[in-house]
Each structure stands twice: as structure tokens, then as C-alpha cells.
């Protein structure tokens, strides 16, 4: 049994979750401070990938990062090819995982006692320090939940990954892609093995999240 899809999936999911966590938390913080159209624009752009069908999302990424797309031309000019590369698997996973981090982080920030921020300002803390030392620690349980959900979503990403990164064994073939092609070729035993593997990883991530929440309590 070729275990490369497992390694590709773990590397992709871990990298994508880290990127989605950073940008999701930052965008959630910016969204809370923004007003009017700016807040609506941030909220819509960060939530849209969560409601779009994966094939539509993958096609949009292909148009943007393909060799004739605006971002694709920019990266090609820099000597970087995005489509059908490992970076494409990470990109697809980040796009589908970021909304989960953003929504949970935004909800967690909104539940923080609003008097904490003015109190921190009276103590002379900068806005950056307030965000890093007050808001994030106070919202940590929600952030951990969003991170676990984002990891599971990135691990199970299929449609956008297949359209943008393709199926290159050892490079872009993740577990969901391997399951699809194994089932399509009639190798049901192999497909079931991969289903069991991805289910175990997902359950382990949920168990780790529950353990962290119990320890924090």
C-alpha cells in the first residue's frame, strides 16, 4: 500500500490550518473593528467559500491561478507555477478552511466582556498588545474549536483540490483524491482502507480538541 497520500494530506492540512488560523483570526479582529460596507465586504468574502460548491470554488481558483489567469501570470513571471503543484493543494485547503476559523474566531471575540478592552487601554496597552494578550487568550476555546474544524475540513477537501492540483501520486494526491480514484477503478478494498485512515485522523483531532477544552476548564 502506497502511503504517500497520507503524508501529502497531513502536510497539506497542517500547513493550510496554520495559514488559515493566522489570516482567519486577523480578519475576524479587523471585521469587528470595521463598520458599514467594510465589515460586510470582509464578512462576505470570508464566508463565501464555505457556501459555494467545491467544484465552483475550484474552477474559480483555476481561473485565477491558471497560466492565463491574472494571479497565475504574476506567479509565472516570478518563476512559480501554482496549478498542479503541492502549493495548489495547500491553496485549495486554505480557501475552504479559512471560513471556519474566521466564523468561530469572530463569534468568540464577540462573546468577550466588552469592558476588557477599555480597561486595557486605561492601563496603557497598545491595540496590538490588547489583541495578542487580551482578546486572543480570552477567545482561546473558540479559536481551538475553529482550528480543529479547519484541520478536519482541510483534510477532507476534494473538489477544489482535484480541479486545481490534479492527481499526481506523491505530490498532489491527497487521501480524498486517492479514495475517489480507487473507487472509480474498482479497488474498493483500497478505498475502504483510506476511508478508515481519514476517519481515524478526524476522530483523533476531535478527541485532542476535547482534551484541550477539559484541561483549560
DASULWO-V970571 format. One record per helix or strand of 2 or more residues. SS is the DSSP state (helix for helix, strand for strand). FROM is the first residue (numbers start at 0). TO is the last residue. If there is no record, write none. Layout:
# DASULWO-V970571
{{SS & FROM & TO} {SS & FROM & TO}}
This chain:
# DASULWO-V970571
{{helix & 3 & 32} {helix & 36 & 50} {helix & 53 & 64} {helix & 69 & 76} {helix & 85 & 109} {helix & 114 & 121} {helix & 126 & 137} {helix & 139 & 154} {helix & 158 & 164} {helix & 174 & 183} {helix & 187 & 215}}
